[in-house]
Structure formats: structure tokens, C-alpha cells
Amino acid sequence: MESFQITISDWAAFSPCRMQREEWQAWADGNEGSAAEAGYKPDLPWVNAMLRRRLSPMGRAALWAAGQLLDEGRAEPIATIFASRHGEVGRTVKLLRDLAVQAPLSPASFSLSVHNAIGGIHSIANKVFSPISAISAGPDTVCAALLEAYTQLAVRPGDEDEILCVFYDDPLPEPLERFDLEQHDVQALAVRVSLAKSVEGIPVAFSLEERQDLQEQAPVKKLACADQFLRFLLQEDTPTLELSADRRTWRWRKLARTSA
């Protein structure tokens, strides 16, 4: 089974309940405290007011997480990958409801309902000129985006190149909520990915294989993949992670850190 190696050199995550690293660390360790009462809202001073007004709360969360990893003191990532299982499905549902009653459609809502809309606003707000991809791969979305990051890095000669991956999703709205089998704590998660085994980051290896247990099973609600992946990164006593999708199983393991 072929294994791929990447390093997560930095991360940032947002939810209305948590945004500071120590809060996410406490969440990963099972010490949540009073986080549920926090009521955070992402502040986006680098996005002009016109663009901010167009963003949904989820879009703001995604851009906030990405913005935390774009400090002036470090190189711009060679590419950015925005990954969401459902994207702006809330906008799509509203557009369909308007169509059903023959109400006028909002051009802004229509343009922002497409899957690469948040990436487009990110490129404008942060003056990003590097390539941006949008990925939606069902339950494979998080892992597929990290595999895409690996493949883009693997074809470049520079060992210090990095790619920014941004994962974001909200619970499904009515009338689709019965199809939502994921419990979301993380609204948006951004990670910088490289191929270098840096002591400053978390080196991990991953592989995938076809699932053998494809017989029909009763659906079970489970923690969203972004949540599971963040916990895997933050829990020092969790060396491995297994994520099962529709037809694939993704196996992750932490590697020993090496000195620079």
C-alpha cells in the first residue's frame, strides 16, 4: 500500500464557541469548560466592507481561518485549496424556495452559491495571485484536499513550498437536515501543508485503500472529518486516525519529528 507524507506546519480553526488555540486544545483534550457560551464572530479587517457584507457566517469563518496563516512575515502559499462537503448549500436552498414561489432571484446569492465563491473572495481580499482550487468529495472531502495538496507539492522542486488548505462546512439546513450524518464543532479549519519534515510542524503519513465492508448499514451520526482530523493533530497520545468514506478508508499516522 503506497504511503504519502506531508507536514502540517501551522493551523487555525474557528467556531462560534472556540477560536483561540488554547480553547481548541482544551476541546481536543475533553476539557471544554464554558466554550459553548463564547459566541465568537470572526473579525475580518483585511476584507473591505462591501465584500464582508456578501459573506455568510460560514464564509467569514473560512476567510478568518485562512487569514490567520497568511502573516506578512512568511511566504505566500504556492496554492490554496478550499474544501467543503456541502459549500453554501443554505444559499442554494433559499434560491430554490424563491424559484418555487416565482420570486425574483438575488444575483449576489446566485453568484455566491457556487463552490468556488469563497475562494474567489479570498483571492480578492488577500490579493492572492497563486492558484486556488475548490474541492467537494463527499465524505472524502478533507482527505481528498490533503491528497491534492500532496500532489501539487510533489511536482514542484522546492522543498520549502507550502500549500494552504481550508476546510469549512455547516450543518445542513431544512429540509436537508435529515441527510446530515456529521456532528460539527469545527466550522472552519485552515492548515499549511508542506513536504518537509520540519521540527516546527507535525509530520504525518497517510494511505488509502478500498473498503471491504460495503454491505448496507444503518446510518450513524459521527464527528465530522475536519473535527476528527484536528483532534488527531492536537492529541499527543493519538498516533493514528482512520477515516472511512463511502468506498475508501484513509489511514493516518504521525511520524517522528526530525531536527532541522
ChimeraX attribute file (.defattr): number of C-alpha atoms within 10 A of each C-alpha:
attribute: neighborCount
match mode: 1-to-1
recipient: residues
	/A:1	5
	/A:2	7
	/A:3	10
	/A:4	14
	/A:5	19
	/A:6	25
	/A:7	25
	/A:8	22
	/A:9	20
	/A:10	16
	/A:11	21
	/A:12	22
	/A:13	27
	/A:14	27
	/A:15	26
	/A:16	18
	/A:17	20
	/A:18	25
	/A:19	22
	/A:20	12
	/A:21	14
	/A:22	10
	/A:23	17
	/A:24	24
	/A:25	17
	/A:26	16
	/A:27	17
	/A:28	19
	/A:29	13
	/A:30	9
	/A:31	12
	/A:32	15
	/A:33	10
	/A:34	10
	/A:35	18
	/A:36	12
	/A:37	10
	/A:38	12
	/A:39	10
	/A:40	14
	/A:41	16
	/A:42	18
	/A:43	12
	/A:44	15
	/A:45	10
	/A:46	12
	/A:47	19
	/A:48	11
	/A:49	10
	/A:50	8
	/A:51	12
	/A:52	18
	/A:53	10
	/A:54	15
	/A:55	18
	/A:56	16
	/A:57	15
	/A:58	20
	/A:59	24
	/A:60	23
	/A:61	27
	/A:62	30
	/A:63	28
	/A:64	26
	/A:65	26
	/A:66	26
	/A:67	18
	/A:68	14
	/A:69	19
	/A:70	15
	/A:71	9
	/A:72	7
	/A:73	6
	/A:74	8
	/A:75	11
	/A:76	18
	/A:77	20
	/A:78	17
	/A:79	19
	/A:80	24
	/A:81	22
	/A:82	26
	/A:83	30
	/A:84	25
	/A:85	19
	/A:86	17
	/A:87	27
	/A:88	24
	/A:89	19
	/A:90	19
	/A:91	19
	/A:92	16
	/A:93	17
	/A:94	16
	/A:95	19
	/A:96	14
	/A:97	13
	/A:98	14
	/A:99	12
	/A:100	9
	/A:101	8
	/A:102	9
	/A:103	11
	/A:104	9
	/A:105	14
	/A:106	12
	/A:107	10
	/A:108	10
	/A:109	18
	/A:110	14
	/A:111	12
	/A:112	22
	/A:113	19
	/A:114	15
	/A:115	21
	/A:116	21
	/A:117	19
	/A:118	24
	/A:119	23
	/A:120	15
	/A:121	20
	/A:122	24
	/A:123	16
	/A:124	14
	/A:125	18
	/A:126	14
	/A:127	9
	/A:128	18
	/A:129	12
	/A:130	12
	/A:131	13
	/A:132	19
	/A:133	17
	/A:134	20
	/A:135	19
	/A:136	17
	/A:137	15
	/A:138	13
	/A:139	20
	/A:140	19
	/A:141	20
	/A:142	25
	/A:143	24
	/A:144	17
	/A:145	23
	/A:146	21
	/A:147	17
	/A:148	16
	/A:149	24
	/A:150	20
	/A:151	12
	/A:152	14
	/A:153	22
	/A:154	15
	/A:155	8
	/A:156	10
	/A:157	8
	/A:158	12
	/A:159	12
	/A:160	13
	/A:161	19
	/A:162	26
	/A:163	26
	/A:164	25
	/A:165	27
	/A:166	28
	/A:167	26
	/A:168	26
	/A:169	24
	/A:170	22
	/A:171	19
	/A:172	19
	/A:173	15
	/A:174	10
	/A:175	8
	/A:176	12
	/A:177	10
	/A:178	9
	/A:179	13
	/A:180	16
	/A:181	16
	/A:182	17
	/A:183	14
	/A:184	19
	/A:185	20
	/A:186	26
	/A:187	24
	/A:188	29
	/A:189	26
	/A:190	28
	/A:191	24
	/A:192	23
	/A:193	26
	/A:194	27
	/A:195	23
	/A:196	20
	/A:197	23
	/A:198	18
	/A:199	14
	/A:200	14
	/A:201	19
	/A:202	19
	/A:203	24
	/A:204	21
	/A:205	15
	/A:206	20
	/A:207	17
	/A:208	18
	/A:209	13
	/A:210	13
	/A:211	13
	/A:212	9
	/A:213	9
	/A:214	10
	/A:215	5
	/A:216	6
	/A:217	7
	/A:218	5
	/A:219	9
	/A:220	8
	/A:221	11
	/A:222	12
	/A:223	14
	/A:224	19
	/A:225	23
	/A:226	25
	/A:227	19
	/A:228	18
	/A:229	18
	/A:230	20
	/A:231	18
	/A:232	20
	/A:233	22
	/A:234	17
	/A:235	13
	/A:236	11
	/A:237	8
	/A:238	12
	/A:239	13
	/A:240	15
	/A:241	17
	/A:242	17
	/A:243	18
	/A:244	17
	/A:245	17
	/A:246	11
	/A:247	13
	/A:248	17
	/A:249	18
	/A:250	18
	/A:251	17
	/A:252	22
	/A:253	18
	/A:254	20
	/A:255	16
	/A:256	11
	/A:257	15
	/A:258	12
	/A:259	8
	/A:260	8
